[in-house]
Amino acid sequence: MTQHYHYDALIIGSGAAGLSMALHLAQNARVAVLSKRELKSGSTWLAQGGIAAVLDTEDSTQAHIEDTMSAGGNLSHKDAVEFTVEHGKESIDWLIEQGVPFTQDSDDYHLTKEGGHSHRRIIHSADATGKALQQTLIEKAKASENIDLFEHHIAVDLITRKKLGLAHNRCVGAYILNDETGHVEVFQAPHVVLATGGASKAYLYTSNSDGATGDGIAMAWRAGCRVGNMEFNQFHPTCLYHPQAKSFLITEAVRGEGGKLLLPDGQPFMHNFDKRGELAPRDIVARAIDHEMKRLGSDCLFLDISHKSKEFIKSHFPTIYKRCKSLGIDITKEPIPVVPAAHYTCGGVVTDEKGRSDIPGLYAIGETSFTGLHGANRLASNSLLECLVYAKSASDDVVQSLTAPLDESIIPAWDESQVTNSDEDVIISHNWDEIRRFMWDYVGIVRTTKRLQRAKHRIDLLQQEISEYYSNYKISNDLLELRNLAVVADLIIRSAMLRQESRGLHYTLDFPEQGPEALDTILTPINFHWN
């Protein structure tokens, strides 16, 4: 018998966006929150730097808006930027009410500064803000009688009335693989929220968790939603370069507190690329590091904070200090070896300021969404802010429609009678590796038309293979992630081929100049319907 659940809201994803929205909704609704691994396995837990918000009297919302617009390559939507920034303080106040232990100095919360910001406005919990935030939200969610938390539950696909052959299209739930039983369950809900994070695992080197495979973006695309600006993939300039480091992130706050980027011979170089030096926006810093590595044939460059006192380093960056020390690197005495790595997906599912997608009843929030906030490049620490602001606005929209009569569509059980267990799972790992390698080589920090064409040819062939495999064999977590990874890789490639200019995170040698107009890249599925 297929397990069948009914909720007022189904939230797919257990990071900052998903848990925040669940807590806002729990006062009025029964909510299910799904995590495809453990609750803390996503990117929020790994976030080091902090949350950008105007909290200092010497700062202003206008300055934060201008910094965001500037970093976004003039492609950020001003209404989305204003909406997000203006709701920043209330989002932080809400987190403080929940008990998030932000770092304090003598008389107030300590604010740090990161690249692209004109003021100190990053509130943080030492250098492990995401962990502190998510621990607090998980505890609150576990204590709520109206929230059910499901770990090891992986979304397969969205269920819409259109897919069921019914009129008046609407999202009514999702098929979910219970990874512990191996069976697909039905979660039915009039409001479904995609909070699944980004798609940086499409690249060989990434700072993200293993689950960042673009699941929500891929599912929304298959269901008929538009996606926007998928070509803008932010590469964090400084990930720890060490065979055992597993792409451990070195927060931008290290540069914000005076860290210097150095060549292998100890010479600084960022002043040759931007007058802001180490505090230039991430796209500029990542390209500068990539350029110098290729010019010198170096495996990595270096980030040095050792000129600061040992006490300062250990108090401000305890996580980084401990991790590096465990690998034999004492950051109080020597520089940190670093490389760029895929870090953040600036595009995603097209939504409005209430998180609503093109399909009624389907919301997307956080990194899964395309709100227009980030434009061509995300400003540091605006990501968690976006999660919080849109979780609240989306929850307000859901609450307003809770009184509507429930959709009693009969959803059929998942049919796995025609599939068999695979005896060739090696195909999954081979295809996974191939996608990540050619995305890194052909669709990375510096692109060309020829590289993109090669990538498109490869992804077309791989999608055919994966589709055939998916149709014939019993699904698994690895197969679902591979299928979604292939979809988002295709969307990234197609979007990059359409943008014949260099802007923000999209840099191509064939069109090195910025075009005269700032236009979004919007892809529309063939099966797109407004209603």
N, C-alpha and C positions, 0 to 999 in steps of 0.2 A: 504494500500500500504506500502510495506517495504521501509524504508528510505535507500538509497544507496549512499555512499560517495566514491569519488575518490581522492587519494592523491599520491604524489611522495613517501612519507614515512609515515608510521603509527607507532607511538611510544606509546606503552602501558606501562604507568607508568609516574608519574610526579615528581619524586624525583630528586636528584642531577644528576644521570646518564641520565634520560630521558630528562629533561629540558636542560642540557648542550648540548646533542646531537642535540636537536631541534634548539637551537640557532646557533650551528655550521652549520647546514644544511640550515637554513632559507635564507642564502645568495644565495643559488642556487636551492632551492626546495620548494614545497608546502608541509607543514607538519601538521599532526594532532597529538595532544598529548592527551591521554585519562587518566583520573583519576577516580578510581571507587568510590571515595567519593569526598571531597573537594581537591583542588590542594595541600594543605599543610597537608594532612592527613597521609602521609606515614612516614617512619622511618627517612628520612633525617631531617625533621623538629625537631625531638626529639634529634638529635645528639648533644652532649654537648662538648666533648673534643676538637676536631679539625682535622687538616689534616697534615699528616706526609710528610715532604719534606725537602731536604737539602738546607737550606737557610743561614746557618751560616758558615763563613770562616773556623771555627775550626772543622766543620763537613765535611763529605765526602760521595759521593755516594757509595763508597765501604763499608763504615761503615754501612750505611742504608741497603745495600744489605746483609751484613753479619748478621745484627740484624734480618732481615726478614727471612733469611734462618734458623737461629738458632731457632727462635720462631716457625717456621713451622715444627719442628721435622724432619728436613732434607728431607721433602717431597715436599717443594716448588720447582717449576720448575725454574731453574736459569735464563733461557732466559726470562721468564715472569717477574721475580723479577727485572732483569736488565732493561727491557723495561719500567716497571712502574716507578722505581726509577729515571731513567735517564730523564724521561719526567715530573718529579715532579715539578721542578721550573717553567717550562713554563706553567703548569696548574695553579699554584698559580698566576703567572703574569697575566694570562687570567682572573682569578677571580677578581684580583685587578682592571683590566681594566673595568670589568663589574660593579665595585663599591661595592664589598663586604667589609663591614667595619671591617676589622681585628683589633684586639687590638694592640695598640702601646705603647712602653715605651718611654723613653726620646728621642731617636734619630732613632729608627727603630721599626719594628714589634716585639712584645713580643713572644718569643718561650718558650713553656713549655716542660716538659719531662714526659713520661709515661712508664709503665712497659715494659721491654724488649728492650728499646731504650738506646743506649750508649751515646747519646748526646741530648741536647735540640733541637728538630726539629719540634715541634707541633705548627703550626700557628693556631690561634684561634680567635674567637670573644667572649671575656669573657668566660662564660660557656654555651653559646647558639649558637655555631658555625653553626649548621645545620639550625637553624631558620634564622640567618642572611644571610646565603648562599642562602637558598631557597626563601626568600623574595625578594632578589635581582634578582634571575633568573626568578621568576614569573613576576616581573615588566617588565623585559626585554622581556620576551615571549609575554606578553600582548601588548607590544608596537610594536611588529613585525607584519607586514602585511602578512607575509608568514606562520605564525603559528596560527592554530585554536586550542583552548583549550576546551576540553569537560569534564566537571565534571559529576559525577554520571553515568558514562558509564563503565560497567563491562564486561571484555572479557569472552566470553563463550568458544570458541575454535578457533584455527587457521584454515584457509582454504588453502589447498594445491592442486596443480594440480592432485596429486595422489588421493586425496579424491574425486575430481571431475571426476575421471575415465580417466584422460588425461595423455599423455606421458610426459617425461622430467619434473620430479617432481620439484616443486618450491613453495615457500610460496607466495600467491597472496592476502592475506588479512585476515580478522577475522570477526567472528560473535560477535556482541557486544550488550549486554542488556542495553537499556536506562532505568535506574532505576526510572526515573520520569514518563515515559509513560508506562513502563511495557512491551514494545515491543522490539524485537531483530532487530538490524539494521546491514547492511552490510557495512564494511569499506574495500574498495579495494585499494591495493597499491603494487607496485613491490618490495618494501623494508619494512619489518615489523621488529620492534625492541621490544624485551622483556626487559623492565626495571622495573619489578614489585617487586623488592626486594626479601627478603628471606622468610623463612618458620617457624619462631620461634613461631608462634601461634599454632604450633603442640604440644606445651608444656603448662602445666598448669600455670606455672609462667614465664612471659616473660617481657622484657623491651620494646618490640616492640609495634607498633601501631596495632589496631585491624585488619588491612588489610593485615598483614604479613602472608598470608596463602599459599604461594608457588605457586601462580597462573601461573606465567610464566614457572616455572619448570614443573609443571603438564601438561600444554598445550603442551610444547615442547616434553615431553615424549610421550604423546598421538599421536602427529604428527609424531613421529619416530626418535627423537633426542636422542643421548646418554647423560647420566648424569654421573658426577664423584664426588667421595669423599663425598657423602651425609651423611656419618656417623659422620663427623666432625662438631658438633654443639657447638658453643662457648657459654658458660654460663658466663655472666658477673658476677664477684664476688660480686659486691656491688649494689644491688637495695634496695631502701628504704623499710623497713619493717613497714608497717602501714596499717590498714584496709581500709583507705581512700586514700592511696597513688597511687593506680592503677599502681603498678610496676614502680614507678618513679626512674629513673637511677641516681646513684651517680657517676659522672664521675671519671675515673681512674686518672685524673689530681689531684684529692684531695690527692691520695697516692703519686703522683709525686711531690707534693708540701709539703710532710712531714707527711701526715695523717697516723696514726697507727691503725692497726687492733687489736682489744682487745677481750678477752673472757668476759663473763658476770661479772667475778670478777675483771675486769680491767687489767688482765695480757696480755701482748703481746705474740704472739705465732708464727708468720710467720718465725722467725729465726730458729724454729725447723724443718721447711720444706724446706727452700731454703736460701742460703747465701745472696741472693739479697733481702730477706725479702719482704716487701710490693711491691717492684718493680720487683718481679718475673713475668713471663708471666701469662696471665689470667688463663690458664688451671691449673697451679700449685696453684695459689691463690684460685680459685674456689673449687678445690679438698680439699685444706687445710681447708677452711671454712666448706665445707660439712662434712669432717671427724670430725672436732671439734663439730659441731652441733649434729651429730649422737652420738658421744662419750658422750656428756654431756646431750643429750636429750633437747637441747635448740631450741627455735623457731627462734632465730636469734643471730647474734654476733654484734659487734660494730666497727665503724670507727670513730676515734677521730682526729679532726684537731683543737681542742679548745686551744691548746698550742700556736697557731699563734695569732697575734693581730686581734682584731675585724675589724680594717680597712682593713687588708690584706684579711681576709675571705670574707668580703662584696664586696670588689672590684674584687677579683678573681672568686668568686663563688656566684654572686648575685641571680641567678635563684634557686640554691640549698638552699641558705640562706632563701629566701622568701618562698619557698615551705615548707621547714621544719618548719619555724616559724609559717606558717598558720596551721600546725598540732600540734603546741605546743612544738616543739623541737627547742631550741636555740643552733645552732651548734657552736656559739662562746663560749658557756659555758659547753656544754655536748656532749657526743658522739652520733653518728647517728646509729640507729638500722638498720642492713643490712642483706640481704640474697642473695644467687646467683639466677640468672634467665636466661632463654634462651635468647640469645642476637644476635647471628650472625650465618648465614648459610655459612660455608666455601666451601661447594660444590655447584654444580648446573649444568646448561646446558654446555656441553663441547663446548668450542669456541677456535678460534685461536687469534692471537694478534690484529686482525682487528674486533673482536667480531662476526665473522661468525660461525654459527652453522653447523650441518651436512646437513641441508636443504638449498639449494640456496635461497637467498632472505630473510632468517630469521637470525636475529642477536640477541644476548643476551649480555647485559652489566650490570655492577654493581653487586649487591649481587645475582642476578638471575643466573649469569654465573659462570662457572668453568674455570678460566684462568690458574690455576696452581700457582698463586701468593701466596695464603695463606697456602698451604700445609696442615699440620695437625693442625694448629692453627694460627689464624689471629693475626698479630702484631698490637697493638693498633694504631688507626688512619690511618691505611693503606686503610681502606674501602672507605672513600670519595675520597682518592687519586685514587684508582682503578676506581671509577665511572668517574672521570674527564679524566683520561688518555685514557680509552677505549671508552668513548663517542667521543673523538676527533679522535682516530684512526678508529673507525667504521664509523663516518661521512665522513672522507676522502675517505674510500672505497666506500661508497654509491655515493658520488659525482662523482667518476670516472666512475660509471656505469649508470649515469642518461641519457646519450645519447643513450643507448640501446633502441630498439623499445619496446613499452609497451606491456605487456601481456593482450590481450583483452578477456581472459577467461570469459565466462558468468557464473556468480555466482548465483545460485538459492536463492530465499528468504528463510528465516528460516520457517520451517513448524511446526506450533504448533496446527494444526487441530486435532491431535490425542490425545492431552493431556487435562487434566482437572485441575481445581484449587484444591489444596490439602486441606483436612479438618483435616490433622494430622501433622501440622508443628512441633508439639512437638517432633516428631521423629528426626527432624534435630537438635534441641538443645540437646536432649539426646545423640545422636551419637557424636556430637561435644564435649560434656563434657567427654564422655567415651574415645575418642581418646586422648584428652589432659591429662587425668588422667593416663592412662596406659603408655603413652609415658614418662610422668614424672617419674612414678614409675619403669618402666622396661627398658627404653632407655635413661636414664638421665645421670648424671655426672659420676656415677659408674655403670657398666653393668656386667651381667653374661650371659652365654649361655642360661641358663634356663629362665631368664627374657626375653631375646630376643625371644625365642621360644614361650613364652606365648603371647608376643606382636604380633608376626606374626600370631598366631592362631586367635587372636581377630581382627586384621586388615583385614584378609581374609574374615571373616564373615561380618564385617561391609561394606566392599567394595561391597559384593553381595547385601546387603540391600540397599545401596546408589544407586547402578546401577539400581536396580529395581524401586526405588523411582524416580530417574532422568528420566527414560523412560516413566513414567505414568503421571507425574504431571508437571504443568507449572513451569518453572524455576524462581528462585528468587536469589537475592544476597546471602542470607544465604545458599541456596542449592548449588550454584556454589562454594562458599568458602568451604563448607563441602566436596564436591566432590574432590576439589583440595587438601584439607588438608589430605584426606585419601590417595590420590596418593603419596604425598610427605612423609607421615608417613611410608607407605609401602617401599618407596625407602630408607629411613633412616634405617629402620629395616633390610632390605635385605643387605644393604651395611655393616652395623655393624656386621651382622652374618658372612659375608665373611672375615672380618679383624680379624684374629686370632692372635692378638698381642695387646699390649698397646702402642699407639703412640699419642702424642699431646692430642687432645680433646677426643679421644676414649680410655677410660680406662676400662678394663675388669678384674675382679678378677680371671677368668679362665686362662687368658694369660697375667699376669702382666708385663712381660718383653717385650722390643721392639725387633721386629724381625730383622734378619740380613740384609734384603733388604727393601729399601723404595719404595713401589709400590703403585700406585693409585688404587682405586676401581672404575672401569668403568662398568656401567650397560648399556646393549644394548636392546632396545625394540625388540620384536619378528618381528615387521613390519619395521625393520630398512633397509633403502636403502641409498646408498651413493648419488645417483642422482635421 
